[in-house]
Amino acid sequence: MSSKSPIGNAVESANDIQEAVLRLSDDIGKMADRIGQMADRIGAMADRILETQRIQSENLRVFQENSLEMTRVLNAQLKSNQALVAKVIDKLGD
């Protein structure tokens, strides 16, 4: 049998509960700090993703322009080759 009085047990229990609440509060504060750090990292990653998309969009635009110009050059070369072949055929036919 315990030698403490019911009031002494109640005070000890209240102290234990208070210590547990303070530890939980501290743990919650640490978790909140970690969540804040993770949010900062996510924000930085999102900024890098947006910058990458901006760069890639510009790269795609330049690629499309260059591809179109290459198509024009090849088309002009093809027309020139066709005209040359037509002249050769005409000469051979004479």
C-alpha positions in Angstrom: 0.0 0.0 0.0 1.3 3.4 -0.9 2.2 5.8 1.9 1.2 8.9 -0.1 -2.1 10.6 0.4 -4.7 10.8 -2.3 -3.9 14.5 -2.7 -0.2 13.7 -3.0 -1.0 11.2 -5.8 -3.2 13.7 -7.5 -0.5 16.4 -7.5 2.1 13.9 -8.8 -0.3 12.8 -11.5 -0.9 16.4 -12.5 2.8 17.1 -12.6 3.3 14.0 -14.8 0.5 15.1 -17.1 2.0 18.6 -17.3 5.4 17.2 -18.2 3.8 15.0 -20.9 1.9 18.0 -22.3 5.1 20.1 -22.4 7.0 17.3 -24.2 4.2 16.9 -26.7 4.2 20.7 -27.2 7.9 20.7 -27.8 7.6 17.8 -30.3 4.8 19.6 -32.1 7.0 22.7 -32.3 9.9 20.6 -33.8 7.5 19.1 -36.3 6.2 22.5 -37.3 9.8 23.7 -37.9 10.5 20.6 -40.1 7.3 21.2 -42.0 8.3 24.8 -42.6 11.8 23.7 -43.8 10.2 21.2 -46.2 7.8 23.9 -47.5 10.8 26.1 -48.2 12.5 23.3 -50.1 9.3 22.6 -52.1 9.1 26.3 -52.9 12.7 26.4 -54.1 12.1 23.3 -56.2 9.0 24.8 -57.7 11.0 27.9 -58.6 13.6 25.8 -60.3 10.9 23.8 -62.2 9.4 27.0 -63.5 12.8 28.3 -64.6 13.5 25.0 -66.4 10.1 25.2 -68.1 10.8 28.8 -69.2 14.2 27.8 -70.6 12.8 24.7 -72.3 10.0 26.7 -73.9 12.5 29.1 -75.4 14.6 26.2 -76.6 11.6 24.6 -78.2 10.7 27.9 -79.9 14.2 28.2 -81.3 14.2 24.5 -82.4 10.9 25.0 -84.2 12.2 28.2 -86.0 15.4 26.4 -87.0 13.4 23.3 -88.2 11.1 25.5 -90.3 14.1 27.4 -91.8 15.8 24.0 -92.6 12.6 22.9 -94.3 12.6 26.0 -96.4 16.2 25.6 -97.4 15.7 21.9 -98.3 12.6 22.8 -100.3 14.5 25.4 -102.2 17.3 23.0 -102.8 14.8 20.3 -104.0 13.3 22.8 -106.4 16.7 23.8 -107.7 17.7 20.1 -108.2 14.4 19.5 -110.0 15.1 22.4 -112.3 18.6 21.2 -113.0 17.4 17.6 -113.8 14.7 19.1 -116.1 17.4 21.0 -118.0 19.6 17.9 -118.2 16.7 15.9 -119.6 15.9 18.7 -122.1 19.6 18.7 -123.3 19.7 15.0 -123.6 16.5 15.1 -125.6 17.9 17.5 -128.1 
